[in-house]
Structures are given as C-alpha cells and as structure tokens.
C-alpha cells in the first residue's frame, strides 16, 4: 500500500488531488466569475476568518494544510455546522497556482451589499471611494476608517464582488466585514445626496480651506476620495458642499489616496 493510500485511509476527507470534488469550487472562487456563479467567497488566514465570524458572515467550511493547524480559538468560534478539511501541501500549491498560497482558509456565503437607503442608519461620517481599483489601497482605507471611528463605506462604480477579492480582504485585515458597505453608481449617489441634503466633502489642492478646519463641522460628513490616477470625477467635484486641501511640500505633486484618507479622517477627530 502506498503512502498516499495510507493517507486516504487515515483521513478520508483529505483533499489530495485536483480531482477531489471540493477542489473545483476552491479554484473557481479565485476568480470574480467563480464568486458570482457560486455566490461564495474565499477568506484567507485565521485573523480574517475570525473577523468574518465576528461580523456574522456565514462560514461554511474551513481548510488547513500540513502542519498549519486550525487553532482552538478559531474552532471555538465556528458554528457547529462548519466542516473542516485538510488539504495536502502539494495539492495546496496546485490549487492556488499563481495566486498567493493560503495554508488556512475558509469558504463563506457572499455578504449582501447595502443600498444608499442604509445611509440613514449610519450616524458617523462615511468614507466614499470613487473608481478606486487597487485592492491594497481600498483595504488600507477600510482599516483606517474603522480605526478612526468612521461609520461606513460607499464604493462608487465598483462590482460588489470585487469587495471580497482575496487581496482586498487581506489588505483590510478582515475589517472589510466589520463596516457597513454600500455600493452605488456616481450618479445615483449624487442624486441621493441632493435629495437628502448630505454634506459632501472632497480634497482639492487648490481649495481655500485646509483639512485641519473640518473638525469643527457638526454634521455628519460624506468624505469622498477619487481614483488613484484621476481623483474625483467632475460630477463629484460639482456636487461637493465642501472642499479642503492637505498642505504638503510643493515639490510633491500628490499623496497616495490611502495616505490622504488617513490624514483627512484623523483631522475630523481633532
């Protein structure tokens, strides 16, 4: 009897081949199309899985590879109906191919995104991201927003499925599950802001007022940051009720959007 056969007898649920029935869904979840088809997402690493559990995300199964065992802390937080599977190390490498290999990961139902009507239930400031495309930037802003007591996020012109890209979840340290997230088009957002008389703040290098003045604004503010390349659209600029600038060295053309978000949100708390 081969070592592989011994492994199968010792652990009948071991995923030791891409032909295993559980391998196909895992591979499909690495793509946007697969996430849409299966209505599921893949969450890497215990820290992120724990954040998802805390936020009420429905975890269906958890996977580990080799010596990277699931901790008792995570096991103790998982609902009783969650299945746990081992993946052979060699199979893990094949599963993820060119993607980042994950030794502990979970499959969960895709959380439902919210509509603009959910804004009425958020008392604190809300961060709005328009046309951002770099997962690392979005994830970092989500993490910063939660740390600085922001009440929620609005993502403009973004496929909700991209919110649960593995890279974005990792960059946010799992906090993407902890904030209310609303998705909308730019025009729908502007129409809603005008109808409900929202305070809309954008940063602009030529603005008269500086960012250190925004702490005194008593109302809730929707703080908009535009794409890494072009900034906010002309439509958002035209709808803004407030414009402020971040004073920086004139030799530097602009700040990274996640840095600008951190500075702006911090100044709201001063």
Secondary structure, 3 states (H helix, E strand, C coil): CCHHHHHHHHCCCCECCCCCHHHHHHHHCCCHHHHHHHCEEEEECHHHHHHHHHCCCCEEEEEEECCECCCHHHHHHCCCCCEEEEECHHHHHHHHCCCCCCCEEEEEECCCCECHHHHHHCCCCEEEEECCCCHHHHHHHHHHHHHCCCCEEEEECCCHHHHHCHHHHHHCCCHHHCCEEEEECHHHHHHHHHHHCCEEEEECCCCCEEHHHHHHCCCCEEEEECECCCECCHHHHHHCCEEEECCCCCCCCCCCHHHHHHHHHHHHHC
